[in-house]
Amino acid sequence: MQFKRSAGIFASGVLLSISGYIFGAIFAGAAAASASSYYSRGSNGFLIFLAVLGFGAALSGTIMMIVGAYRALVKIDALPVPVATAPQPAADSAPVVEQQASAGAVQ
């Protein structure tokens, strides 16, 4: 199975998500301020378009982050897991016997 790279798409998704949300919020605020002003001249359709474009970029950045995280997790799941086993004594070694102190010895 050939794995695809995940770091680039994840980093791009983070950058696009954050910057898209910031630009979308700025242009949405500008469109709202221009629409509510009494002396508003002209249409603020271009500001609304830029706000929608920014929020769309934030959405696509979020999707890119999810795809990057999925690719990384698939790659991590495919890694071999070493199985820990208890060490077995060698067949030619004699068992270790502890010697007990004699009853008359001072301890």
Secondary structure, 3 states (H helix, E strand, C coil): CCCCCCHHHHHHHHHHHHHHHHHHHHHHHHHHHHHHCCCCCCCCHHHHHHHHHHHHHHHHHHHHHHHHHHHHHHHHHCCCCCCCCCCCCCCCCCCCCCCCCCCCCCC
